[in-house]
Amino acid sequence: MLALILQEIAINLVNKDDRWQLLKRAEQLHLSAMSLAFHAFGEVNVETAKHYGNLGRLYHTMENYSEAESMHLKAIEIKENILGKNDPNVALSIGHLAALYNYNLK
């Protein structure tokens, strides 16, 4: 949760150094949460998929578009395998990927 809050604060910062420091701290927290979820639930789990999605949104904010795409695709793959293609959680992840494609990857 703290990582998501730091990310939101960073988005509104004008000072690029302060913004980058908050985003890097958020990345550390997201990676830690991902590691915990991976070890507790395994990779093929909705909770783990949510962390992939969170990292995807963070990397999008950090303008690391290739890593953002990779994280979103992994989240979608896991959610589709568990929940099915028509689940709202899958649609949410597809929406995040679509925003990346639409606004940043043309």
Phi and psi in degrees as GROMACS dihedral restraints (atoms count N, CA, C in turn):
[ dihedral_restraints ]
;  ai    aj    ak    al  type     phi  dphi    fc
    3     4     5     6     1   -60.6    20    10
    4     5     6     7     1   -39.0    20    10
    6     7     8     9     1   -60.5    20    10
    7     8     9    10     1   -42.8    20    10
    9    10    11    12     1   -65.2    20    10
   10    11    12    13     1   -38.9    20    10
   12    13    14    15     1   -66.1    20    10
   13    14    15    16     1   -45.7    20    10
   15    16    17    18     1   -60.3    20    10
   16    17    18    19     1   -39.5    20    10
   18    19    20    21     1   -62.8    20    10
   19    20    21    22     1   -43.6    20    10
   21    22    23    24     1   -65.1    20    10
   22    23    24    25     1   -40.4    20    10
   24    25    26    27     1   -63.4    20    10
   25    26    27    28     1   -44.2    20    10
   27    28    29    30     1   -60.8    20    10
   28    29    30    31     1   -37.7    20    10
   30    31    32    33     1   -57.0    20    10
   31    32    33    34     1   -33.5    20    10
   33    34    35    36     1   -92.6    20    10
   34    35    36    37     1    -1.0    20    10
   36    37    38    39     1   -80.6    20    10
   37    38    39    40     1   140.0    20    10
   39    40    41    42     1   -85.5    20    10
   40    41    42    43     1   -40.5    20    10
   42    43    44    45     1   -70.1    20    10
   43    44    45    46     1   116.7    20    10
   45    46    47    48     1   -65.6    20    10
   46    47    48    49     1   -35.0    20    10
   48    49    50    51     1   -66.5    20    10
   49    50    51    52     1   -44.4    20    10
   51    52    53    54     1   -63.1    20    10
   52    53    54    55     1   -43.0    20    10
   54    55    56    57     1   -59.3    20    10
   55    56    57    58     1   -48.6    20    10
   57    58    59    60     1   -62.7    20    10
   58    59    60    61     1   -40.4    20    10
   60    61    62    63     1   -61.0    20    10
   61    62    63    64     1   -42.9    20    10
   63    64    65    66     1   -66.7    20    10
   64    65    66    67     1   -40.5    20    10
   66    67    68    69     1   -66.0    20    10
   67    68    69    70     1   -38.7    20    10
   69    70    71    72     1   -66.6    20    10
   70    71    72    73     1   -38.2    20    10
   72    73    74    75     1   -65.5    20    10
   73    74    75    76     1   -41.9    20    10
   75    76    77    78     1   -61.6    20    10
   76    77    78    79     1   -39.6    20    10
   78    79    80    81     1   -61.4    20    10
   79    80    81    82     1   -45.0    20    10
   81    82    83    84     1   -58.1    20    10
   82    83    84    85     1   -43.9    20    10
   84    85    86    87     1   -67.0    20    10
   85    86    87    88     1   -42.8    20    10
   87    88    89    90     1   -62.2    20    10
   88    89    90    91     1   -43.0    20    10
   90    91    92    93     1   -65.4    20    10
   91    92    93    94     1   -36.8    20    10
   93    94    95    96     1   -65.4    20    10
   94    95    96    97     1   -44.3    20    10
   96    97    98    99     1   -63.1    20    10
   97    98    99   100     1   -40.0    20    10
   99   100   101   102     1   -61.5    20    10
  100   101   102   103     1   -44.9    20    10
  102   103   104   105     1   -61.5    20    10
  103   104   105   106     1   -43.9    20    10
  105   106   107   108     1   -62.5    20    10
  106   107   108   109     1   -44.8    20    10
  108   109   110   111     1   -64.6    20    10
  109   110   111   112     1   -42.0    20    10
  111   112   113   114     1   -61.0    20    10
  112   113   114   115     1   -44.3    20    10
  114   115   116   117     1   -74.1    20    10
  115   116   117   118     1   -31.5    20    10
  117   118   119   120     1   -80.7    20    10
  118   119   120   121     1   -39.8    20    10
  120   121   122   123     1  -116.3    20    10
  121   122   123   124     1   -16.7    20    10
  123   124   125   126     1    89.4    20    10
  124   125   126   127     1   173.6    20    10
  126   127   128   129     1   -75.4    20    10
  127   128   129   130     1   -37.3    20    10
  129   130   131   132     1   -90.0    20    10
  130   131   132   133     1    77.0    20    10
  132   133   134   135     1  -152.1    20    10
  133   134   135   136     1   144.0    20    10
  135   136   137   138     1   -61.4    20    10
  136   137   138   139     1   -38.3    20    10
  138   139   140   141     1   -63.4    20    10
  139   140   141   142     1   -42.8    20    10
  141   142   143   144     1   -63.4    20    10
  142   143   144   145     1   -41.7    20    10
  144   145   146   147     1   -59.9    20    10
  145   146   147   148     1   -38.0    20    10
  147   148   149   150     1   -61.7    20    10
  148   149   150   151     1   -37.4    20    10
  150   151   152   153     1   -69.5    20    10
  151   152   153   154     1   -36.0    20    10
  153   154   155   156     1   -60.1    20    10
  154   155   156   157     1   -43.7    20    10
  156   157   158   159     1   -63.1    20    10
  157   158   159   160     1   -41.4    20    10
  159   160   161   162     1   -61.3    20    10
  160   161   162   163     1   -42.0    20    10
  162   163   164   165     1   -65.2    20    10
  163   164   165   166     1   -37.5    20    10
  165   166   167   168     1   -60.4    20    10
  166   167   168   169     1   -44.1    20    10
  168   169   170   171     1   -67.4    20    10
  169   170   171   172     1   -37.7    20    10
  171   172   173   174     1   -64.1    20    10
  172   173   174   175     1   -47.4    20    10
  174   175   176   177     1   -64.4    20    10
  175   176   177   178     1   -32.0    20    10
  177   178   179   180     1   -61.4    20    10
  178   179   180   181     1   -47.5    20    10
  180   181   182   183     1   -61.2    20    10
  181   182   183   184     1   -35.9    20    10
  183   184   185   186     1   -80.7    20    10
  184   185   186   187     1    -0.1    20    10
  186   187   188   189     1    63.9    20    10
  187   188   189   190     1    28.0    20    10
  189   190   191   192     1   -98.6    20    10
  190   191   192   193     1    76.1    20    10
  192   193   194   195     1   -68.4    20    10
  193   194   195   196     1   -35.8    20    10
  195   196   197   198     1   -67.3    20    10
  196   197   198   199     1   -39.8    20    10
  198   199   200   201     1   -70.5    20    10
  199   200   201   202     1   -36.4    20    10
  201   202   203   204     1   -60.7    20    10
  202   203   204   205     1   -46.4    20    10
  204   205   206   207     1   -59.7    20    10
  205   206   207   208     1   -45.5    20    10
  207   208   209   210     1   -59.5    20    10
  208   209   210   211     1   -44.2    20    10
  210   211   212   213     1   -66.1    20    10
  211   212   213   214     1   -42.9    20    10
  213   214   215   216     1   -64.3    20    10
  214   215   216   217     1   -42.5    20    10
  216   217   218   219     1   -63.4    20    10
  217   218   219   220     1   -38.5    20    10
  219   220   221   222     1   -66.2    20    10
  220   221   222   223     1   -43.1    20    10
  222   223   224   225     1   -60.7    20    10
  223   224   225   226     1   -44.3    20    10
  225   226   227   228     1   -62.9    20    10
  226   227   228   229     1   -46.1    20    10
  228   229   230   231     1   -57.5    20    10
  229   230   231   232     1   -49.1    20    10
  231   232   233   234     1   -63.5    20    10
  232   233   234   235     1   -48.3    20    10
  234   235   236   237     1   -62.9    20    10
  235   236   237   238     1   -41.3    20    10
  237   238   239   240     1   -62.1    20    10
  238   239   240   241     1   -41.6    20    10
  240   241   242   243     1   -65.5    20    10
  241   242   243   244     1   -33.6    20    10
  243   244   245   246     1   -90.3    20    10
  244   245   246   247     1   -45.9    20    10
  246   247   248   249     1  -100.3    20    10
  247   248   249   250     1   -19.2    20    10
  249   250   251   252     1    94.5    20    10
  250   251   252   253     1   158.4    20    10
  252   253   254   255     1   -67.9    20    10
  253   254   255   256     1   -21.3    20    10
  255   256   257   258     1   -98.2    20    10
  256   257   258   259     1     8.4    20    10
  258   259   260   261     1   -75.0    20    10
  259   260   261   262     1   141.4    20    10
  261   262   263   264     1   -59.0    20    10
  262   263   264   265     1   -31.5    20    10
  264   265   266   267     1   -66.7    20    10
  265   266   267   268     1   -34.1    20    10
  267   268   269   270     1   -67.9    20    10
  268   269   270   271     1   -44.3    20    10
  270   271   272   273     1   -60.2    20    10
  271   272   273   274     1   -39.3    20    10
  273   274   275   276     1   -61.1    20    10
  274   275   276   277     1   -44.8    20    10
  276   277   278   279     1   -65.6    20    10
  277   278   279   280     1   -39.1    20    10
  279   280   281   282     1   -63.6    20    10
  280   281   282   283     1   -37.3    20    10
  282   283   284   285     1   -62.5    20    10
  283   284   285   286     1   -39.8    20    10
  285   286   287   288     1   -65.0    20    10
  286   287   288   289     1   -41.1    20    10
  288   289   290   291     1   -66.0    20    10
  289   290   291   292     1   -40.0    20    10
  291   292   293   294     1   -62.5    20    10
  292   293   294   295     1   -38.9    20    10
  294   295   296   297     1   -62.8    20    10
  295   296   297   298     1   -40.6    20    10
  297   298   299   300     1   -61.2    20    10
  298   299   300   301     1   -47.7    20    10
  300   301   302   303     1   -65.2    20    10
  301   302   303   304     1   -44.8    20    10
  303   304   305   306     1   -67.8    20    10
  304   305   306   307     1   -45.7    20    10
  306   307   308   309     1   -95.0    20    10
  307   308   309   310     1   -23.4    20    10
  309   310   311   312     1  -123.2    20    10
  310   311   312   313     1   -24.8    20    10
  312   313   314   315     1  -112.0    20    10
  313   314   315   316     1     2.8    20    10
